[in-house]
Amino acid sequence: MPLNWKISHADRWVEAVATGHVGLQDIEGYFDDLMIAGAFPYRKLFDATHATSAVSDSDIMLLGARMSAYKGLGPLGPLAIVAPTSALRALFSALAPADRPLKIFENVTAARKWLNAPPEGTAAS
């Protein structure tokens, strides 16, 4: 399976790892599981370090429409995407809604650090 993920309700955290060719059905399965689990507000790390996109332009349109629908269901948690190639970074930028904390990284360490930092405007305790 090219896309695997774990959801931790206790930590309000989702971690997904993509390997090989990731297509529309893989991403839809991930979104469906997040929806069923009520995990859209959680912090999410999506590691595409070892992935290539098998998503067409029409698939991007379908996924974009799906993401727009999810925005109406409530807040979306911060999303850190690890995408080492410019093509993957462009794909994820096109899919991600603008009204959520989102950052694209070249390595997992930096992505985890960003997700685990206190939200901007709050003091660390």
N, C-alpha and C positions, 0 to 999 in steps of 0.2 A: 504494500500500500504506500503510495507516494506521499501521503499526508497523514501524520499521526499527531494526536494532541491529548493533553491531560488537563482536566479542570479541577482546581482545588477550591471548594466552596469555603473552607476554613480560612484560606489565605486570600480569597477573592482574586484568584490568579489563573490565567490560562496560558499554557505553553504549547505551541505547535511547531513541529519540525517537518519541513518538506524536503523530499529527496527525489531525484529523477524528474521525469515529466509530470507536472501537476496540471490537471485539466479542470474543466468546468465542473464535472461531477464531484471531483475531490473537494473543491472549494465550497460547492453547495452543501455537501455532507457536513463539512466543518461548520458552516453557518447554521445549518439545521440543528446540529448538536448544541451549539451555543444558545440558540433560541429555546430549545427544549429545557436546557439546564438553567436558563435564566442568567447566563453568564455575560451578556453584552456589557453590563456596567463594570465588569472586572478588568483589572490590568491584564494586558495581553502581550506576549512575546511571540512573534511569528518569525521563525528562523528558516530562511530560504537559501542558506549558504550553499547547500548542495542540490539546489533545484534548478530546473529549467521550466519555462512556461510553455504549456501546450494549450494556451488560451488564445482564441481568435478575436478579432475586432468585434464580431457580433456577440461573443461570449462576454467581453468586457462591457458591452452595452447592457446585457442581461444582468450581470453582477452589479453594475452601477445602479440599475433600477431597484434591485433587491436591497442594496445598501440604503438607498433613499427611503425605502419603505421601513426599514429597521429604525431609522432616525425618529420616526413618529412614535415609536414604542417606549421611548424614554432615553435617558442619558447613555452614551457609549463611553466605556472606560478608555483609559490611555492605551495606545497601541505603539509598540516598538517593533519595527520590521528590520530584520537583518537581511539585506539584499546586496551581495557583493558586486553585481554587474549593473551598469547603467540601464540596461533593458528592463531588468526586474524592478529597479527603483522607479522607473517611469510607469510600469504597469501598476505597482502598488500605489503610487501617487494618484493615478487616475481613478482607482477604485475607492480610495479612502475619503469618507466625508470630511468636510473642512471644519465642522463644529465639534471637534474632539481633540484632546491632546494626542499628537501623532508625530513620530520622528522616525526617520529611516537611517539605519546604521550600517557600517561595513563589518562590524564584529559583534558577537554576542555579549562580550564583557561590557562594552559601552552601553548596549541596549539595556542590560540588567541594571546597571548603575543608574541610568535615567529613570527606569520604571520604579526603582526602589527609593529614589530621592523624594523628599517631601514635595508636595505640589507647590508651584511658584506662589508666592504671596503668603506662605505659612512658615512659621518658625519651626526649626527642628527641636525636638525635646530631648 
